[in-house]
Amino acid sequence: MSLRAIPLTVIAFLLYNVIVIFSGIGNSEGADGAEAARALLATVMFNIPMISGVSWPFTWGDFILLVTFVILFIEIIKATYTSAASMVDHGLSMLVFIAVLIEFIVVPQAATSVFFFIMLALLIDVVAGAIIGIRVARRDIGFGAAT
């Protein structure tokens, strides 16, 4: 198995968990854990001054979402290739999505909008990867009418 078969979306999943766990809120239970995670994700990393005179705060949650969207873009490009590695990648992407869905439902620290958008990006990766993979395979094999 090559490294191309590993879904990069697992990076966003791990990044969220590492930031939440290493922040010291990993042991918080229930609503306290969810509130602590939300507060951490709202922590400002840096401010960017704008021409309008205000400053744009860039938070840890924004950083995780930025990484997630870049990874999603790369995964959609990877879906256009047909190989055994891409089939393994699609299967592993589905497993990562299931793991993220379970964590979102079960773990209090995952009950945040940032984690929900990570889960949504993983769903888009799974669905788009399957659709693009089928379309590319159909074109490669020559099935269907030309469009």
Phi and psi in degrees as a GROMACS rama.xvg file:
@    title "Ramachandran Plot"
@    xaxis  label "Phi"
@    yaxis  label "Psi"
@TYPE xy
-93.2537  169.645  SER-2
-67.5483  -19.8678  LEU-3
-66.8306  -19.2679  ARG-4
-82.9737  -10.4077  ALA-5
-87.0477  123.948  ILE-6
-70.0236  126.518  PRO-7
-69.569  -17.427  LEU-8
-63.306  -19.224  THR-9
-64.2058  -23.3421  VAL-10
-63.7499  -44.429  ILE-11
-63.6149  -41.3109  ALA-12
-60.9753  -47.598  PHE-13
-68.6301  -38.9283  LEU-14
-59.6793  -46.0155  LEU-15
-59.1891  -49.043  TYR-16
-64.794  -38.9322  ASN-17
-65.0995  -44.7901  VAL-18
-63.3082  -42.2298  ILE-19
-70.5647  -42.1511  VAL-20
-69.6784  -45.8316  ILE-21
-74.9443  -7.56084  PHE-22
-79.9152  -9.44013  SER-23
92.3288  3.06641  GLY-24
-100.016  5.98998  ILE-25
-62.2059  -24.0852  GLY-26
-94.3386  -3.46243  ASN-27
-68.2269  140.542  SER-28
-108.624  153.907  GLU-29
57.5848  -140.461  GLY-30
-63.1115  -31.2095  ALA-31
-62.2512  -40.9569  ASP-32
-65.9703  -41.3198  GLY-33
-66.6798  -43.206  ALA-34
-66.0566  -39.1026  GLU-35
-64.8296  -40.0062  ALA-36
-65.1565  -43.1533  ALA-37
-62.223  -41.2788  ARG-38
-64.6431  -40.8063  ALA-39
-63.5096  -44.6195  LEU-40
-67.8161  -21.83  LEU-41
-88.0587  -2.25047  ALA-42
-67.9075  130.481  THR-43
-76.8444  127.643  VAL-44
-80.6478  -47.8094  MET-45
-161.095  164.244  PHE-46
-112.506  141.421  ASN-47
-113.774  118.34  ILE-48
-70.8587  136.916  PRO-49
-105.849  160.481  MET-50
-62.5889  -30.2478  ILE-51
-68.5269  -10.0439  SER-52
102.424  -13.2752  GLY-53
-93.4069  167.33  VAL-54
-113.357  143.581  SER-55
-98.1856  114.024  TRP-56
-79.397  129.382  PRO-57
-105.887  115.233  PHE-58
-99.509  171.448  THR-59
-62.0974  -37.7988  TRP-60
-62.6468  -41.1773  GLY-61
-61.1385  -41.6043  ASP-62
-61.6987  -45.5647  PHE-63
-63.4108  -41.2052  ILE-64
-67.2478  -37.4644  LEU-65
-60.4305  -47.4062  LEU-66
-60.5435  -41.7225  VAL-67
-61.3152  -45.1365  THR-68
-67.7542  -38.4231  PHE-69
-63.2787  -43.3865  VAL-70
-65.0131  -40.1502  ILE-71
-61.137  -41.4684  LEU-72
-59.7412  -45.6713  PHE-73
-63.7989  -40.8728  ILE-74
-64.3723  -37.4999  GLU-75
-67.3257  -37.6213  ILE-76
-65.1585  -41.7058  ILE-77
-61.157  -29.7189  LYS-78
-68.1629  -16.2294  ALA-79
-80.1356  -7.34121  THR-80
-95.8733  140.631  TYR-81
-108.896  118.051  THR-82
-163.878  172.372  SER-83
-63.8276  -35.6725  ALA-84
-63.9064  -36.4402  ALA-85
-69.5103  -31.9972  SER-86
-67.8845  -40.7052  MET-87
-65.0787  -40.2882  VAL-88
-59.3477  -42.6003  ASP-89
-63.9425  -42.366  HIS-90
-64.9477  -43.8862  GLY-91
-67.7932  -33.7127  LEU-92
-61.8307  -39.0761  SER-93
-64.3314  -41.2346  MET-94
-64.904  -40.1364  LEU-95
-64.2497  -41.8868  VAL-96
-60.3148  -43.3319  PHE-97
-62.5667  -42.2086  ILE-98
-62.3182  -41.9125  ALA-99
-66.616  -41.5602  VAL-100
-61.0262  -44.4251  LEU-101
-63.5943  -44.1726  ILE-102
-62.8603  -40.1765  GLU-103
-60.6072  -38.6367  PHE-104
-78.1412  -35.5426  ILE-105
-99.3951  -39.461  VAL-106
-91.2501  123.791  VAL-107
-59.332  -37.5934  PRO-108
-69.3041  -12.8439  GLN-109
-93.0503  0.00493717  ALA-110
-84.6536  61.2022  ALA-111
-130.292  160.595  THR-112
-65.4521  -35.9346  SER-113
-60.56  -46.7338  VAL-114
-66.3207  -36.5006  PHE-115
-60.6665  -42.6239  PHE-116
-69.8365  -30.7913  PHE-117
-62.5183  -45.0402  ILE-118
-62.8256  -40.4312  MET-119
-64.0385  -40.7979  LEU-120
-63.0372  -38.4829  ALA-121
-66.1602  -38.8498  LEU-122
-63.7584  -43.4062  LEU-123
-61.1375  -40.7582  ILE-124
-60.2938  -45.318  ASP-125
-65.6789  -49.6641  VAL-126
-68.455  -48.2789  VAL-127
-64.5286  -38.5259  ALA-128
-61.5084  -41.4089  GLY-129
-67.6111  -46.2077  ALA-130
-64.3854  -47.5832  ILE-131
-64.8401  -41.511  ILE-132
-60.262  -43.0332  GLY-133
-65.6018  -43.576  ILE-134
-63.5907  -44.2073  ARG-135
-67.5297  -40.901  VAL-136
-64.0322  -40.2682  ALA-137
-61.9004  -41.2713  ARG-138
-67.6808  -41.7055  ARG-139
-64.9245  -38.5163  ASP-140
-83.2559  -26.1372  ILE-141
95.0943  19.6344  GLY-142
-80.1761  157.617  PHE-143
79.6474  170.066  GLY-144
-81.0484  149.475  ALA-145
-71.9389  135.094  ALA-146
